[in-house]
Amino acid sequence: MGGLTGRGRASHHVVIGAGLAGAATAWQLASRGHEVTVLERDRPASMLGSSHGSARILRYAYDDPFYVRLMRDARVLWDRLERTTGARLVTPTGSVDSGLVRRPAELARVLERVGIEHELMSAREAEARWPEMAFDSDVLFHPAAGVVDAEAAVRTMLGLAVAHGAVVHEGWEAVSVERVGAGLVVTADDGRAVEGDSVVVGAGAWLPDLLGGALPLP
């Protein structure tokens, strides 16, 4: 059972899941001098999860300004990660939103409020710009959107985490998180256990099963 190492680390954090969220968490915690253990049920950027492939969307067009600001701040860190490692992780492409479900005009108002460059145009104007497409509503375009190479990003961030002392376990399926004394214990399907001062759960679709309803999700 792992725990505090006595090496002067501030604390021991257990990260469940080695997708984009888990890898980023592990990188940031390890780079700040914490002891970090990453537990991945399959392999990093697994095909079973949502952080595989080379073209995951990166966009600012959300109807909640909180998420837009979060994306704005996150993009600064993406740029810093690319500069630090020399890896090409984000490819700017711009993004088009249209249709009644996406509500382009409402999205445009949120982007305007946060200060994100964008353009709201009529369906006719959009079809003149992109003649291969047909639109039945106003169209929102924001040029800062793009795609993330998810697998490369996970490898890059986990590499930095390991370089700062993090340990990554593959084939380690967490089935429970329990509080024991002042700490937390994560138990695997085969009975193995890891103890930490905190647990960060980045388990994606497996989160409800793992937490057993302890954290209701919408």
C-alpha positions as CSV (number, residue, x, y, z in Angstrom):
1,M,0.0,0.0,0.0
2,G,1.4,3.3,-1.0
3,G,1.4,6.4,1.1
4,L,3.5,9.3,2.2
5,T,7.1,8.8,1.3
6,G,8.8,11.1,3.8
7,R,10.8,12.7,1.0
8,G,9.5,16.2,1.7
9,R,6.6,16.0,-0.7
10,A,3.6,18.1,0.3
11,S,1.2,15.1,0.0
12,H,0.3,12.0,-1.9
13,H,-2.4,12.3,-4.6
14,V,-3.9,9.3,-6.3
15,V,-5.3,10.0,-9.8
16,I,-7.8,7.5,-11.2
17,G,-7.8,7.5,-15.0
18,A,-5.0,8.4,-17.5
19,G,-7.0,10.2,-20.1
20,L,-6.7,14.0,-20.8
21,A,-8.1,15.0,-17.4
22,G,-6.1,12.5,-15.4
23,A,-2.8,13.2,-17.3
24,A,-3.2,16.9,-16.9
25,T,-3.9,16.6,-13.2
26,A,-0.9,14.3,-12.7
27,W,1.4,16.7,-14.6
28,Q,0.4,19.7,-12.6
29,L,0.5,18.0,-9.2
30,A,3.8,16.3,-9.8
31,S,5.4,19.6,-11.2
32,R,4.4,21.2,-7.9
33,G,6.4,18.7,-5.9
34,H,3.6,16.3,-4.8
35,E,3.8,12.6,-4.8
36,V,1.4,11.3,-7.5
37,T,0.2,7.8,-8.4
38,V,-1.9,7.4,-11.6
39,L,-4.1,4.3,-11.8
40,E,-5.4,3.4,-15.3
41,R,-7.7,0.4,-15.9
42,D,-6.4,-0.1,-19.5
43,R,-3.6,2.0,-20.9
44,P,-3.2,5.8,-21.1
45,A,-5.5,7.4,-23.8
46,S,-7.3,4.0,-24.0
47,M,-9.7,3.3,-26.9
48,L,-12.3,2.5,-24.2
49,G,-12.4,6.1,-23.1
50,S,-12.8,9.5,-24.7
51,S,-9.2,10.6,-24.9
52,H,-8.0,8.6,-27.8
53,G,-7.4,9.6,-31.4
54,S,-5.8,12.7,-32.9
55,A,-8.8,15.0,-33.4
56,R,-10.7,15.9,-30.3
57,I,-12.6,19.2,-30.5
58,L,-11.3,22.4,-28.8
59,R,-13.9,25.2,-28.8
60,Y,-15.0,28.3,-26.9
61,A,-18.7,28.2,-28.0
62,Y,-20.5,27.3,-24.8
63,D,-23.7,28.8,-23.4
64,D,-22.2,29.3,-19.9
65,P,-19.6,32.0,-19.7
66,F,-17.9,30.0,-16.9
67,Y,-16.9,27.4,-19.5
68,V,-15.8,30.0,-22.0
69,R,-13.5,31.6,-19.5
70,L,-12.2,28.2,-18.5
71,M,-11.4,27.4,-22.1
72,R,-9.7,30.8,-22.5
73,D,-7.5,30.1,-19.4
74,A,-6.9,26.5,-20.5
75,R,-5.7,27.6,-23.9
76,V,-2.9,29.6,-22.3
77,L,-1.7,26.3,-20.7
78,W,-2.0,24.4,-23.9
79,D,0.2,27.0,-25.6
80,R,2.7,26.8,-22.7
81,L,2.8,23.0,-22.9
82,E,3.5,23.1,-26.6
83,R,6.3,25.7,-26.2
84,T,7.8,23.7,-23.3
85,T,7.9,20.3,-25.1
86,G,8.0,21.3,-28.7
87,A,5.0,19.0,-29.4
88,R,2.3,20.0,-31.8
89,L,-0.9,19.2,-29.8
90,V,-3.4,21.8,-31.0
91,T,-4.3,22.6,-34.6
92,P,-6.4,25.7,-35.0
93,T,-9.2,25.2,-37.6
94,G,-12.0,27.5,-36.5
95,S,-15.4,26.2,-35.7
96,V,-18.9,26.6,-37.2
97,D,-22.1,26.4,-35.1
98,S,-25.5,26.5,-36.7
99,G,-29.0,25.1,-36.2
100,L,-31.7,25.5,-33.6
101,V,-30.1,23.1,-31.1
102,R,-26.8,25.1,-31.0
103,R,-28.5,28.5,-30.9
104,P,-25.8,30.5,-32.6
105,A,-27.0,33.9,-31.6
106,E,-27.1,33.0,-27.9
107,L,-23.6,31.6,-28.2
108,A,-22.4,34.7,-29.9
109,R,-23.7,36.8,-27.0
110,V,-21.7,34.8,-24.5
111,L,-18.5,35.0,-26.6
112,E,-19.0,38.7,-26.9
113,R,-19.4,39.0,-23.1
114,V,-16.1,37.1,-22.5
115,G,-14.2,38.8,-25.3
116,I,-13.7,35.9,-27.7
117,E,-13.3,36.8,-31.3
118,H,-16.2,35.5,-33.4
119,E,-18.5,36.3,-36.3
120,L,-22.3,35.9,-36.5
121,M,-23.6,35.7,-40.0
122,S,-26.8,34.9,-41.8
123,A,-27.4,31.5,-43.5
124,R,-27.0,33.2,-46.9
125,E,-23.7,34.8,-45.9
126,A,-22.4,31.5,-44.5
127,E,-23.4,29.6,-47.7
128,A,-21.5,32.3,-49.8
129,R,-18.4,31.6,-47.6
130,W,-18.8,27.8,-47.6
131,P,-20.7,27.0,-50.8
132,E,-20.4,23.2,-50.1
133,M,-22.6,23.6,-47.1
134,A,-26.3,24.5,-46.5
135,F,-27.6,26.3,-43.4
136,D,-31.1,26.9,-42.0
137,S,-30.2,29.4,-39.3
138,D,-27.8,32.0,-38.4
139,V,-24.2,30.8,-38.3
140,L,-21.5,31.4,-35.7
141,F,-17.8,31.2,-36.6
142,H,-15.0,31.5,-34.1
143,P,-11.4,31.2,-35.4
144,A,-9.7,30.2,-32.2
145,A,-11.4,26.7,-32.1
146,G,-9.5,23.7,-33.3
147,V,-8.6,20.1,-32.7
148,V,-6.5,18.5,-30.0
149,D,-4.3,15.4,-30.6
150,A,-5.6,13.7,-27.6
151,E,-3.3,10.7,-27.6
152,A,-0.2,12.8,-28.1
153,A,-1.3,15.2,-25.4
154,V,-1.8,12.4,-22.9
155,R,1.6,10.9,-23.7
156,T,3.2,14.4,-23.4
157,M,1.6,15.3,-20.1
158,L,2.2,11.9,-18.5
159,G,5.8,12.1,-19.6
160,L,6.2,15.3,-17.8
161,A,4.5,13.9,-14.7
162,V,6.8,10.9,-14.7
163,A,9.8,13.2,-15.1
164,H,8.7,14.9,-11.9
165,G,8.4,11.6,-10.0
166,A,4.8,10.5,-10.7
167,V,4.2,6.7,-11.0
168,V,1.7,5.3,-13.6
169,H,0.1,1.9,-13.2
170,E,-1.6,0.4,-16.2
171,G,-4.1,-2.5,-16.0
172,W,-5.2,-1.2,-12.6
173,E,-9.0,-1.1,-12.4
174,A,-10.2,0.9,-9.4
175,V,-13.5,-0.4,-8.0
176,S,-13.9,1.7,-4.8
177,V,-12.7,4.8,-3.0
178,E,-13.0,4.8,0.8
179,R,-12.0,7.1,3.6
180,V,-9.7,5.4,6.2
181,G,-8.6,7.6,9.0
182,A,-7.2,10.9,7.7
183,G,-6.6,9.4,4.2
184,L,-8.3,7.7,1.4
185,V,-7.9,4.1,0.0
186,V,-8.4,3.1,-3.6
187,T,-9.0,-0.6,-4.1
188,A,-8.6,-2.5,-7.3
189,D,-10.7,-5.3,-8.7
190,D,-8.0,-7.8,-7.7
191,G,-7.7,-6.5,-4.1
192,R,-4.7,-4.3,-4.5
193,A,-4.9,-1.0,-2.7
194,V,-3.2,2.4,-2.8
195,E,-3.5,5.0,0.0
196,G,-3.4,8.7,-0.6
197,D,-4.2,12.0,1.1
198,S,-6.5,12.9,-1.8
199,V,-8.0,11.1,-4.8
200,V,-8.8,12.8,-8.1
201,V,-11.3,10.8,-10.2
202,G,-10.9,11.2,-13.9
203,A,-12.7,7.9,-14.8
204,G,-15.0,9.3,-17.4
205,A,-18.0,7.0,-18.1
206,W,-17.0,4.7,-15.2
207,L,-17.3,7.4,-12.6
208,P,-20.9,6.6,-11.5
209,D,-20.0,2.9,-11.0
210,L,-16.8,3.8,-9.1
211,L,-18.4,6.2,-6.7
212,G,-21.5,4.1,-6.2
213,G,-23.9,7.0,-6.3
214,A,-22.0,9.0,-3.7
215,L,-21.7,11.9,-6.2
216,P,-24.9,12.5,-8.1
217,L,-24.3,13.6,-11.7
218,P,-26.7,15.4,-14.0
